[in-house]
Amino acid sequence: MTLLNDQLITIADVTASERAQRLDDAGTVWNERIARDAGNAQLTYKVTGRGVGSVGTEIRSGRHRFLVDEPAALAGDDAAASPVEYALGALISCQVVVFRLYAQALGLTIDDIEVSAEGDLDVRKLFGIDETGRAGFHDVRVRVDIAGPNTAAEYDRLRAVVEEHCPVLDLFANTVPVTGSLVPAPDL
């Protein structure tokens, strides 16, 4: 089952100068917006999900929708990536954005960038077998392969800047307060 076949969209590649202009323009707009009112820096993202299939979820975020599932070994239909795979994908995609953003700001050139991530997860907590461990990743490794004309030292400085400014890396590295509520359906 695939809910999203009709929504496969490809992103056209842009030239380095087009990318640079878009990054510069976005930085200028946000700097001006925040200078006018510091409250403009505060964003709230809202995403909703609806259970489908065995343990799948159809996610909606604005005009975008995507499917999340589990492999058959975890009771799923294996129709899409799992939640933890999407979490790693979020980390990877955020790294790409922030590398490009700060390369532009620092006057560095990225000809090509590829990021991979691996996360180790012990499922004993998930299945209630052992309550002492973590339910989530206990170790995540990110590898960034970058190509361009700058020196290794310049790219290493860029990596340090990215690690300080990447929002999704921050989510992985730091505890975030989370509140939850349950709204039972009314009795019919």
PyMOL CGO cylinders between C-alpha atoms (Angstrom):
from pymol import cmd
from pymol.cgo import CYLINDER

trace = [
    CYLINDER, 0.00, 0.00, 0.00, 1.36, 3.38, -0.98, 0.3, 1, 1, 1, 1, 1, 1,
    CYLINDER, 1.36, 3.38, -0.98, -0.66, 6.48, -0.28, 0.3, 1, 1, 1, 1, 1, 1,
    CYLINDER, -0.66, 6.48, -0.28, 1.68, 8.87, -1.91, 0.3, 1, 1, 1, 1, 1, 1,
    CYLINDER, 1.68, 8.87, -1.91, 2.52, 7.54, -5.39, 0.3, 1, 1, 1, 1, 1, 1,
    CYLINDER, 2.52, 7.54, -5.39, 0.78, 10.48, -6.98, 0.3, 1, 1, 1, 1, 1, 1,
    CYLINDER, 0.78, 10.48, -6.98, 2.89, 12.96, -5.00, 0.3, 1, 1, 1, 1, 1, 1,
    CYLINDER, 2.89, 12.96, -5.00, 6.42, 11.99, -5.98, 0.3, 1, 1, 1, 1, 1, 1,
    CYLINDER, 6.42, 11.99, -5.98, 8.12, 15.27, -6.71, 0.3, 1, 1, 1, 1, 1, 1,
    CYLINDER, 8.12, 15.27, -6.71, 11.67, 15.80, -7.79, 0.3, 1, 1, 1, 1, 1, 1,
    CYLINDER, 11.67, 15.80, -7.79, 13.63, 18.89, -6.90, 0.3, 1, 1, 1, 1, 1, 1,
    CYLINDER, 13.63, 18.89, -6.90, 15.39, 20.45, -9.86, 0.3, 1, 1, 1, 1, 1, 1,
    CYLINDER, 15.39, 20.45, -9.86, 19.05, 21.07, -9.26, 0.3, 1, 1, 1, 1, 1, 1,
    CYLINDER, 19.05, 21.07, -9.26, 20.15, 24.69, -9.24, 0.3, 1, 1, 1, 1, 1, 1,
    CYLINDER, 20.15, 24.69, -9.24, 23.41, 26.26, -10.24, 0.3, 1, 1, 1, 1, 1, 1,
    CYLINDER, 23.41, 26.26, -10.24, 25.89, 27.34, -7.59, 0.3, 1, 1, 1, 1, 1, 1,
    CYLINDER, 25.89, 27.34, -7.59, 25.11, 30.99, -8.29, 0.3, 1, 1, 1, 1, 1, 1,
    CYLINDER, 25.11, 30.99, -8.29, 21.34, 30.40, -8.06, 0.3, 1, 1, 1, 1, 1, 1,
    CYLINDER, 21.34, 30.40, -8.06, 21.84, 28.59, -4.74, 0.3, 1, 1, 1, 1, 1, 1,
    CYLINDER, 21.84, 28.59, -4.74, 24.07, 31.40, -3.44, 0.3, 1, 1, 1, 1, 1, 1,
    CYLINDER, 24.07, 31.40, -3.44, 21.49, 34.02, -4.41, 0.3, 1, 1, 1, 1, 1, 1,
    CYLINDER, 21.49, 34.02, -4.41, 18.65, 32.11, -2.73, 0.3, 1, 1, 1, 1, 1, 1,
    CYLINDER, 18.65, 32.11, -2.73, 20.70, 31.66, 0.45, 0.3, 1, 1, 1, 1, 1, 1,
    CYLINDER, 20.70, 31.66, 0.45, 21.71, 35.34, 0.49, 0.3, 1, 1, 1, 1, 1, 1,
    CYLINDER, 21.71, 35.34, 0.49, 18.11, 36.46, -0.16, 0.3, 1, 1, 1, 1, 1, 1,
    CYLINDER, 18.11, 36.46, -0.16, 16.72, 34.26, 2.61, 0.3, 1, 1, 1, 1, 1, 1,
    CYLINDER, 16.72, 34.26, 2.61, 19.33, 35.53, 5.06, 0.3, 1, 1, 1, 1, 1, 1,
    CYLINDER, 19.33, 35.53, 5.06, 18.59, 39.13, 4.18, 0.3, 1, 1, 1, 1, 1, 1,
    CYLINDER, 18.59, 39.13, 4.18, 14.82, 38.70, 4.49, 0.3, 1, 1, 1, 1, 1, 1,
    CYLINDER, 14.82, 38.70, 4.49, 15.08, 36.94, 7.86, 0.3, 1, 1, 1, 1, 1, 1,
    CYLINDER, 15.08, 36.94, 7.86, 17.59, 39.43, 9.25, 0.3, 1, 1, 1, 1, 1, 1,
    CYLINDER, 17.59, 39.43, 9.25, 15.31, 42.33, 8.27, 0.3, 1, 1, 1, 1, 1, 1,
    CYLINDER, 15.31, 42.33, 8.27, 12.18, 40.60, 9.57, 0.3, 1, 1, 1, 1, 1, 1,
    CYLINDER, 12.18, 40.60, 9.57, 13.78, 39.84, 12.95, 0.3, 1, 1, 1, 1, 1, 1,
    CYLINDER, 13.78, 39.84, 12.95, 15.32, 43.33, 13.19, 0.3, 1, 1, 1, 1, 1, 1,
    CYLINDER, 15.32, 43.33, 13.19, 11.81, 44.81, 12.84, 0.3, 1, 1, 1, 1, 1, 1,
    CYLINDER, 11.81, 44.81, 12.84, 10.37, 42.51, 15.52, 0.3, 1, 1, 1, 1, 1, 1,
    CYLINDER, 10.37, 42.51, 15.52, 12.33, 39.92, 17.51, 0.3, 1, 1, 1, 1, 1, 1,
    CYLINDER, 12.33, 39.92, 17.51, 9.10, 37.92, 17.84, 0.3, 1, 1, 1, 1, 1, 1,
    CYLINDER, 9.10, 37.92, 17.84, 9.38, 37.08, 14.15, 0.3, 1, 1, 1, 1, 1, 1,
    CYLINDER, 9.38, 37.08, 14.15, 12.22, 34.70, 15.02, 0.3, 1, 1, 1, 1, 1, 1,
    CYLINDER, 12.22, 34.70, 15.02, 9.80, 32.40, 16.84, 0.3, 1, 1, 1, 1, 1, 1,
    CYLINDER, 9.80, 32.40, 16.84, 8.30, 29.71, 14.61, 0.3, 1, 1, 1, 1, 1, 1,
    CYLINDER, 8.30, 29.71, 14.61, 5.84, 26.95, 15.44, 0.3, 1, 1, 1, 1, 1, 1,
    CYLINDER, 5.84, 26.95, 15.44, 5.67, 23.87, 13.25, 0.3, 1, 1, 1, 1, 1, 1,
    CYLINDER, 5.67, 23.87, 13.25, 2.53, 21.76, 13.27, 0.3, 1, 1, 1, 1, 1, 1,
    CYLINDER, 2.53, 21.76, 13.27, 2.37, 18.23, 11.90, 0.3, 1, 1, 1, 1, 1, 1,
    CYLINDER, 2.37, 18.23, 11.90, -0.50, 15.76, 12.24, 0.3, 1, 1, 1, 1, 1, 1,
    CYLINDER, -0.50, 15.76, 12.24, -0.68, 12.03, 11.75, 0.3, 1, 1, 1, 1, 1, 1,
    CYLINDER, -0.68, 12.03, 11.75, -3.41, 9.45, 11.27, 0.3, 1, 1, 1, 1, 1, 1,
    CYLINDER, -3.41, 9.45, 11.27, -3.00, 5.74, 11.84, 0.3, 1, 1, 1, 1, 1, 1,
    CYLINDER, -3.00, 5.74, 11.84, -3.24, 3.57, 8.69, 0.3, 1, 1, 1, 1, 1, 1,
    CYLINDER, -3.24, 3.57, 8.69, -2.60, -0.11, 8.02, 0.3, 1, 1, 1, 1, 1, 1,
    CYLINDER, -2.60, -0.11, 8.02, -1.15, -2.20, 10.81, 0.3, 1, 1, 1, 1, 1, 1,
    CYLINDER, -1.15, -2.20, 10.81, 1.09, 0.39, 12.51, 0.3, 1, 1, 1, 1, 1, 1,
    CYLINDER, 1.09, 0.39, 12.51, 1.59, 2.93, 9.72, 0.3, 1, 1, 1, 1, 1, 1,
    CYLINDER, 1.59, 2.93, 9.72, 0.97, 6.66, 9.92, 0.3, 1, 1, 1, 1, 1, 1,
    CYLINDER, 0.97, 6.66, 9.92, -0.02, 9.15, 7.25, 0.3, 1, 1, 1, 1, 1, 1,
    CYLINDER, -0.02, 9.15, 7.25, 1.70, 12.42, 8.16, 0.3, 1, 1, 1, 1, 1, 1,
    CYLINDER, 1.70, 12.42, 8.16, 0.43, 15.82, 7.04, 0.3, 1, 1, 1, 1, 1, 1,
    CYLINDER, 0.43, 15.82, 7.04, 2.54, 18.95, 7.22, 0.3, 1, 1, 1, 1, 1, 1,
    CYLINDER, 2.54, 18.95, 7.22, 0.99, 21.89, 5.44, 0.3, 1, 1, 1, 1, 1, 1,
    CYLINDER, 0.99, 21.89, 5.44, 0.43, 20.84, 1.84, 0.3, 1, 1, 1, 1, 1, 1,
    CYLINDER, 0.43, 20.84, 1.84, 2.82, 17.91, 2.18, 0.3, 1, 1, 1, 1, 1, 1,
    CYLINDER, 2.82, 17.91, 2.18, 1.98, 14.37, 3.19, 0.3, 1, 1, 1, 1, 1, 1,
    CYLINDER, 1.98, 14.37, 3.19, 4.06, 11.29, 3.62, 0.3, 1, 1, 1, 1, 1, 1,
    CYLINDER, 4.06, 11.29, 3.62, 3.80, 7.77, 4.95, 0.3, 1, 1, 1, 1, 1, 1,
    CYLINDER, 3.80, 7.77, 4.95, 5.70, 6.30, 7.90, 0.3, 1, 1, 1, 1, 1, 1,
    CYLINDER, 5.70, 6.30, 7.90, 5.64, 2.56, 8.59, 0.3, 1, 1, 1, 1, 1, 1,
    CYLINDER, 5.64, 2.56, 8.59, 7.62, -0.25, 10.17, 0.3, 1, 1, 1, 1, 1, 1,
    CYLINDER, 7.62, -0.25, 10.17, 9.13, -3.36, 8.64, 0.3, 1, 1, 1, 1, 1, 1,
    CYLINDER, 9.13, -3.36, 8.64, 7.13, -6.59, 8.95, 0.3, 1, 1, 1, 1, 1, 1,
    CYLINDER, 7.13, -6.59, 8.95, 9.37, -7.74, 11.81, 0.3, 1, 1, 1, 1, 1, 1,
    CYLINDER, 9.37, -7.74, 11.81, 8.02, -4.80, 13.84, 0.3, 1, 1, 1, 1, 1, 1,
    CYLINDER, 8.02, -4.80, 13.84, 4.35, -5.43, 12.91, 0.3, 1, 1, 1, 1, 1, 1,
    CYLINDER, 4.35, -5.43, 12.91, 4.36, -3.07, 9.94, 0.3, 1, 1, 1, 1, 1, 1,
    CYLINDER, 4.36, -3.07, 9.94, 3.46, -3.38, 6.29, 0.3, 1, 1, 1, 1, 1, 1,
    CYLINDER, 3.46, -3.38, 6.29, 6.95, -2.17, 5.23, 0.3, 1, 1, 1, 1, 1, 1,
    CYLINDER, 6.95, -2.17, 5.23, 5.31, 0.45, 3.00, 0.3, 1, 1, 1, 1, 1, 1,
    CYLINDER, 5.31, 0.45, 3.00, 7.63, 3.29, 3.99, 0.3, 1, 1, 1, 1, 1, 1,
    CYLINDER, 7.63, 3.29, 3.99, 10.60, 4.21, 6.13, 0.3, 1, 1, 1, 1, 1, 1,
    CYLINDER, 10.60, 4.21, 6.13, 10.24, 3.81, 9.89, 0.3, 1, 1, 1, 1, 1, 1,
    CYLINDER, 10.24, 3.81, 9.89, 9.96, 6.69, 12.37, 0.3, 1, 1, 1, 1, 1, 1,
    CYLINDER, 9.96, 6.69, 12.37, 13.61, 6.32, 13.43, 0.3, 1, 1, 1, 1, 1, 1,
    CYLINDER, 13.61, 6.32, 13.43, 14.72, 6.26, 9.78, 0.3, 1, 1, 1, 1, 1, 1,
    CYLINDER, 14.72, 6.26, 9.78, 12.81, 9.50, 9.21, 0.3, 1, 1, 1, 1, 1, 1,
    CYLINDER, 12.81, 9.50, 9.21, 14.51, 10.93, 12.30, 0.3, 1, 1, 1, 1, 1, 1,
    CYLINDER, 14.51, 10.93, 12.30, 17.91, 10.13, 10.80, 0.3, 1, 1, 1, 1, 1, 1,
    CYLINDER, 17.91, 10.13, 10.80, 16.68, 11.52, 7.47, 0.3, 1, 1, 1, 1, 1, 1,
    CYLINDER, 16.68, 11.52, 7.47, 15.65, 14.73, 9.23, 0.3, 1, 1, 1, 1, 1, 1,
    CYLINDER, 15.65, 14.73, 9.23, 19.12, 14.98, 10.74, 0.3, 1, 1, 1, 1, 1, 1,
    CYLINDER, 19.12, 14.98, 10.74, 20.78, 14.40, 7.36, 0.3, 1, 1, 1, 1, 1, 1,
    CYLINDER, 20.78, 14.40, 7.36, 18.61, 16.91, 5.50, 0.3, 1, 1, 1, 1, 1, 1,
    CYLINDER, 18.61, 16.91, 5.50, 19.07, 19.55, 8.21, 0.3, 1, 1, 1, 1, 1, 1,
    CYLINDER, 19.07, 19.55, 8.21, 22.83, 19.05, 8.03, 0.3, 1, 1, 1, 1, 1, 1,
    CYLINDER, 22.83, 19.05, 8.03, 22.76, 19.65, 4.25, 0.3, 1, 1, 1, 1, 1, 1,
    CYLINDER, 22.76, 19.65, 4.25, 20.76, 22.86, 4.70, 0.3, 1, 1, 1, 1, 1, 1,
    CYLINDER, 20.76, 22.86, 4.70, 22.98, 24.23, 7.46, 0.3, 1, 1, 1, 1, 1, 1,
    CYLINDER, 22.98, 24.23, 7.46, 26.22, 23.26, 5.68, 0.3, 1, 1, 1, 1, 1, 1,
    CYLINDER, 26.22, 23.26, 5.68, 25.05, 25.15, 2.59, 0.3, 1, 1, 1, 1, 1, 1,
    CYLINDER, 25.05, 25.15, 2.59, 23.80, 28.13, 4.63, 0.3, 1, 1, 1, 1, 1, 1,
    CYLINDER, 23.80, 28.13, 4.63, 27.01, 28.58, 6.59, 0.3, 1, 1, 1, 1, 1, 1,
    CYLINDER, 27.01, 28.58, 6.59, 29.31, 27.81, 3.67, 0.3, 1, 1, 1, 1, 1, 1,
    CYLINDER, 29.31, 27.81, 3.67, 27.65, 30.74, 1.91, 0.3, 1, 1, 1, 1, 1, 1,
    CYLINDER, 27.65, 30.74, 1.91, 27.95, 32.95, 4.99, 0.3, 1, 1, 1, 1, 1, 1,
    CYLINDER, 27.95, 32.95, 4.99, 31.64, 32.07, 5.44, 0.3, 1, 1, 1, 1, 1, 1,
    CYLINDER, 31.64, 32.07, 5.44, 32.50, 32.46, 1.75, 0.3, 1, 1, 1, 1, 1, 1,
    CYLINDER, 32.50, 32.46, 1.75, 33.22, 28.75, 1.25, 0.3, 1, 1, 1, 1, 1, 1,
    CYLINDER, 33.22, 28.75, 1.25, 32.23, 26.67, -1.76, 0.3, 1, 1, 1, 1, 1, 1,
    CYLINDER, 32.23, 26.67, -1.76, 30.51, 23.30, -1.64, 0.3, 1, 1, 1, 1, 1, 1,
    CYLINDER, 30.51, 23.30, -1.64, 30.59, 21.60, -5.02, 0.3, 1, 1, 1, 1, 1, 1,
    CYLINDER, 30.59, 21.60, -5.02, 29.00, 18.42, -3.66, 0.3, 1, 1, 1, 1, 1, 1,
    CYLINDER, 29.00, 18.42, -3.66, 27.79, 17.24, -0.27, 0.3, 1, 1, 1, 1, 1, 1,
    CYLINDER, 27.79, 17.24, -0.27, 26.58, 13.83, 0.86, 0.3, 1, 1, 1, 1, 1, 1,
    CYLINDER, 26.58, 13.83, 0.86, 25.63, 13.02, 4.43, 0.3, 1, 1, 1, 1, 1, 1,
    CYLINDER, 25.63, 13.02, 4.43, 24.97, 9.61, 5.94, 0.3, 1, 1, 1, 1, 1, 1,
    CYLINDER, 24.97, 9.61, 5.94, 23.82, 8.70, 9.43, 0.3, 1, 1, 1, 1, 1, 1,
    CYLINDER, 23.82, 8.70, 9.43, 23.66, 5.48, 11.40, 0.3, 1, 1, 1, 1, 1, 1,
    CYLINDER, 23.66, 5.48, 11.40, 21.84, 5.08, 14.68, 0.3, 1, 1, 1, 1, 1, 1,
    CYLINDER, 21.84, 5.08, 14.68, 22.02, 2.22, 17.16, 0.3, 1, 1, 1, 1, 1, 1,
    CYLINDER, 22.02, 2.22, 17.16, 18.80, 1.32, 18.94, 0.3, 1, 1, 1, 1, 1, 1,
    CYLINDER, 18.80, 1.32, 18.94, 18.15, -1.43, 21.50, 0.3, 1, 1, 1, 1, 1, 1,
    CYLINDER, 18.15, -1.43, 21.50, 14.51, -2.59, 21.18, 0.3, 1, 1, 1, 1, 1, 1,
    CYLINDER, 14.51, -2.59, 21.18, 14.30, -4.13, 24.66, 0.3, 1, 1, 1, 1, 1, 1,
    CYLINDER, 14.30, -4.13, 24.66, 12.75, -0.95, 26.11, 0.3, 1, 1, 1, 1, 1, 1,
    CYLINDER, 12.75, -0.95, 26.11, 10.35, -0.62, 23.16, 0.3, 1, 1, 1, 1, 1, 1,
    CYLINDER, 10.35, -0.62, 23.16, 8.98, -4.11, 23.80, 0.3, 1, 1, 1, 1, 1, 1,
    CYLINDER, 8.98, -4.11, 23.80, 8.97, -3.82, 27.60, 0.3, 1, 1, 1, 1, 1, 1,
    CYLINDER, 8.97, -3.82, 27.60, 11.64, -6.49, 28.03, 0.3, 1, 1, 1, 1, 1, 1,
    CYLINDER, 11.64, -6.49, 28.03, 14.07, -4.28, 29.96, 0.3, 1, 1, 1, 1, 1, 1,
    CYLINDER, 14.07, -4.28, 29.96, 12.99, -0.94, 31.41, 0.3, 1, 1, 1, 1, 1, 1,
    CYLINDER, 12.99, -0.94, 31.41, 16.51, 0.23, 32.31, 0.3, 1, 1, 1, 1, 1, 1,
    CYLINDER, 16.51, 0.23, 32.31, 17.75, 1.26, 28.87, 0.3, 1, 1, 1, 1, 1, 1,
    CYLINDER, 17.75, 1.26, 28.87, 16.76, 4.02, 26.48, 0.3, 1, 1, 1, 1, 1, 1,
    CYLINDER, 16.76, 4.02, 26.48, 13.84, 3.66, 24.08, 0.3, 1, 1, 1, 1, 1, 1,
    CYLINDER, 13.84, 3.66, 24.08, 15.63, 5.75, 21.46, 0.3, 1, 1, 1, 1, 1, 1,
    CYLINDER, 15.63, 5.75, 21.46, 19.03, 5.78, 19.85, 0.3, 1, 1, 1, 1, 1, 1,
    CYLINDER, 19.03, 5.78, 19.85, 21.94, 5.26, 22.20, 0.3, 1, 1, 1, 1, 1, 1,
    CYLINDER, 21.94, 5.26, 22.20, 24.51, 6.19, 19.57, 0.3, 1, 1, 1, 1, 1, 1,
    CYLINDER, 24.51, 6.19, 19.57, 24.30, 8.12, 16.29, 0.3, 1, 1, 1, 1, 1, 1,
    CYLINDER, 24.30, 8.12, 16.29, 27.14, 8.59, 13.83, 0.3, 1, 1, 1, 1, 1, 1,
    CYLINDER, 27.14, 8.59, 13.83, 27.01, 11.23, 11.09, 0.3, 1, 1, 1, 1, 1, 1,
    CYLINDER, 27.01, 11.23, 11.09, 29.43, 11.28, 8.16, 0.3, 1, 1, 1, 1, 1, 1,
    CYLINDER, 29.43, 11.28, 8.16, 29.69, 14.28, 5.86, 0.3, 1, 1, 1, 1, 1, 1,
    CYLINDER, 29.69, 14.28, 5.86, 31.46, 13.89, 2.52, 0.3, 1, 1, 1, 1, 1, 1,
    CYLINDER, 31.46, 13.89, 2.52, 32.10, 17.31, 1.08, 0.3, 1, 1, 1, 1, 1, 1,
    CYLINDER, 32.10, 17.31, 1.08, 33.84, 18.36, -2.12, 0.3, 1, 1, 1, 1, 1, 1,
    CYLINDER, 33.84, 18.36, -2.12, 34.99, 21.82, -3.09, 0.3, 1, 1, 1, 1, 1, 1,
    CYLINDER, 34.99, 21.82, -3.09, 38.02, 24.05, -3.59, 0.3, 1, 1, 1, 1, 1, 1,
    CYLINDER, 38.02, 24.05, -3.59, 38.52, 25.06, 0.06, 0.3, 1, 1, 1, 1, 1, 1,
    CYLINDER, 38.52, 25.06, 0.06, 41.04, 23.53, 2.45, 0.3, 1, 1, 1, 1, 1, 1,
    CYLINDER, 41.04, 23.53, 2.45, 40.31, 20.67, 4.83, 0.3, 1, 1, 1, 1, 1, 1,
    CYLINDER, 40.31, 20.67, 4.83, 40.84, 23.10, 7.74, 0.3, 1, 1, 1, 1, 1, 1,
    CYLINDER, 40.84, 23.10, 7.74, 38.21, 25.50, 6.33, 0.3, 1, 1, 1, 1, 1, 1,
    CYLINDER, 38.21, 25.50, 6.33, 35.69, 22.67, 5.93, 0.3, 1, 1, 1, 1, 1, 1,
    CYLINDER, 35.69, 22.67, 5.93, 36.48, 21.43, 9.43, 0.3, 1, 1, 1, 1, 1, 1,
    CYLINDER, 36.48, 21.43, 9.43, 35.74, 24.92, 10.79, 0.3, 1, 1, 1, 1, 1, 1,
    CYLINDER, 35.74, 24.92, 10.79, 32.51, 24.86, 8.79, 0.3, 1, 1, 1, 1, 1, 1,
    CYLINDER, 32.51, 24.86, 8.79, 31.62, 21.50, 10.37, 0.3, 1, 1, 1, 1, 1, 1,
    CYLINDER, 31.62, 21.50, 10.37, 32.12, 22.99, 13.85, 0.3, 1, 1, 1, 1, 1, 1,
    CYLINDER, 32.12, 22.99, 13.85, 29.85, 25.94, 12.96, 0.3, 1, 1, 1, 1, 1, 1,
    CYLINDER, 29.85, 25.94, 12.96, 27.20, 23.58, 11.57, 0.3, 1, 1, 1, 1, 1, 1,
    CYLINDER, 27.20, 23.58, 11.57, 27.27, 21.47, 14.73, 0.3, 1, 1, 1, 1, 1, 1,
    CYLINDER, 27.27, 21.47, 14.73, 26.55, 24.61, 16.76, 0.3, 1, 1, 1, 1, 1, 1,
    CYLINDER, 26.55, 24.61, 16.76, 23.67, 25.77, 14.54, 0.3, 1, 1, 1, 1, 1, 1,
    CYLINDER, 23.67, 25.77, 14.54, 21.88, 22.68, 13.19, 0.3, 1, 1, 1, 1, 1, 1,
    CYLINDER, 21.88, 22.68, 13.19, 18.36, 22.53, 14.73, 0.3, 1, 1, 1, 1, 1, 1,
    CYLINDER, 18.36, 22.53, 14.73, 17.84, 18.80, 14.24, 0.3, 1, 1, 1, 1, 1, 1,
    CYLINDER, 17.84, 18.80, 14.24, 21.30, 17.95, 15.58, 0.3, 1, 1, 1, 1, 1, 1,
    CYLINDER, 21.30, 17.95, 15.58, 20.34, 20.05, 18.60, 0.3, 1, 1, 1, 1, 1, 1,
    CYLINDER, 20.34, 20.05, 18.60, 17.21, 17.88, 19.02, 0.3, 1, 1, 1, 1, 1, 1,
    CYLINDER, 17.21, 17.88, 19.02, 19.38, 14.76, 19.05, 0.3, 1, 1, 1, 1, 1, 1,
    CYLINDER, 19.38, 14.76, 19.05, 22.06, 16.19, 21.34, 0.3, 1, 1, 1, 1, 1, 1,
    CYLINDER, 22.06, 16.19, 21.34, 19.93, 17.91, 23.98, 0.3, 1, 1, 1, 1, 1, 1,
    CYLINDER, 19.93, 17.91, 23.98, 16.89, 17.10, 26.06, 0.3, 1, 1, 1, 1, 1, 1,
    CYLINDER, 16.89, 17.10, 26.06, 13.81, 18.92, 24.78, 0.3, 1, 1, 1, 1, 1, 1,
    CYLINDER, 13.81, 18.92, 24.78, 10.81, 19.37, 27.08, 0.3, 1, 1, 1, 1, 1, 1,
    CYLINDER, 10.81, 19.37, 27.08, 7.85, 17.49, 25.62, 0.3, 1, 1, 1, 1, 1, 1,
    CYLINDER, 7.85, 17.49, 25.62, 4.31, 17.64, 26.95, 0.3, 1, 1, 1, 1, 1, 1,
    CYLINDER, 4.31, 17.64, 26.95, 1.58, 15.27, 25.92, 0.3, 1, 1, 1, 1, 1, 1,
    CYLINDER, 1.58, 15.27, 25.92, -2.13, 14.95, 26.29, 0.3, 1, 1, 1, 1, 1, 1,
    CYLINDER, -2.13, 14.95, 26.29, -4.68, 12.30, 25.48, 0.3, 1, 1, 1, 1, 1, 1,
    CYLINDER, -4.68, 12.30, 25.48, -8.10, 13.27, 24.20, 0.3, 1, 1, 1, 1, 1, 1,
    CYLINDER, -8.10, 13.27, 24.20, -10.42, 10.25, 24.34, 0.3, 1, 1, 1, 1, 1, 1,
    CYLINDER, -10.42, 10.25, 24.34, -13.10, 10.02, 21.68, 0.3, 1, 1, 1, 1, 1, 1,
    CYLINDER, -13.10, 10.02, 21.68, -16.56, 10.78, 23.04, 0.3, 1, 1, 1, 1, 1, 1,
    CYLINDER, -16.56, 10.78, 23.04, -18.75, 7.76, 23.77, 0.3, 1, 1, 1, 1, 1, 1,
    CYLINDER, -18.75, 7.76, 23.77, -21.20, 7.18, 20.97, 0.3, 1, 1, 1, 1, 1, 1,
]
cmd.load_cgo(trace, "trace")
